[in-house]
Amino acid sequence: MGRLRGRLARFALLNLADVTFVVLTKDEEQNLPRMLASVPLAAQLLVIDAQSSDGTTALARSRGANVVVHPWEGFVTTRRFALEFVRTPWTFMLDADEALDAELVRSLEAATPGDGVDGFAVRRATYFCGQPIRYGAWGSDTPLRLFRTAHAQLLAAPAAGGSADVHERWTVTGEIGRLDGTLNHYSYPTRAAYRAKFERYTTLEANGVRGSLVTLAHAGVLVAPRGVWALLRRNGWRDGWRGVYVALASAWYPVVVAWKALRG
């Protein structure tokens, strides 16, 4: 009987009622309708709102979301805080400027976790100026987003090193499956939006790095290799001017962090 239960568990479909989609928001009235429309109706929805001044919370509640208003405490701390309100066995972490495509929803509905699987990675396509970046450093983005609530840990992973509370990632101890479909990330509708986030994140990372001329020089030496790697080894050039822009900006990112850290 025990072996039979084990075989059945390996082929049991994921019940979407056992999944809570968790979203952090702050003045996301423009992005929220697209994200809300992409979340399966059978799933739970939890919104942790950092005291928005627009219609974000009203939109979320109109979709049936459980909304918790809480002061912003940084990405890692706030996501850990959010997990305390999840009452389902599974959690799907989602950003307000993301949306599941139809194939990803179907893949969720057909998922068979089994006893040894603690999470699922998804392919994420980040849009820049209206087009998805398919190559370069962004082209291979497959973050862990769906996981067993009780088995997950969150770690900060700043791109330039240090202790900054940014670029966080989830980890689990068990096996990680892969879901078909795409999580579309509409983070950079314009170059101005990209520059604003570039400025914000490099400042956040600089606060977690000890400034030194050695660090700045090391980052500077690696600009060219980083750019060549993204453009040629990772085929960033195939995304046209967008790919070139992203590759060069990404190559300079550690330099800007090091420079800001040195200035204090």
Secondary structure as UniProt FT lines:
FT   HELIX           2..11
FT   HELIX           16..18
FT   STRAND          19..25
FT   TURN            29..31
FT   HELIX           32..38
FT   TURN            41..42
FT   STRAND          44..49
FT   HELIX           56..62
FT   TURN            63..64
FT   STRAND          66..69
FT   HELIX           75..83
FT   TURN            84..85
FT   STRAND          90..95
FT   TURN            96..97
FT   STRAND          98..100
FT   HELIX           102..109
FT   TURN            115..116
FT   STRAND          117..128
FT   TURN            129..130
FT   STRAND          131..132
FT   HELIX           136..140
FT   STRAND          144..148
FT   HELIX           149..151
FT   STRAND          152..155
FT   TURN            159..160
FT   STRAND          169..172
FT   STRAND          175..188
FT   HELIX           191..206
FT   TURN            207..208
FT   HELIX           213..221
FT   HELIX           223..228
FT   HELIX           229..233
FT   HELIX           236..239
FT   HELIX           240..263
//
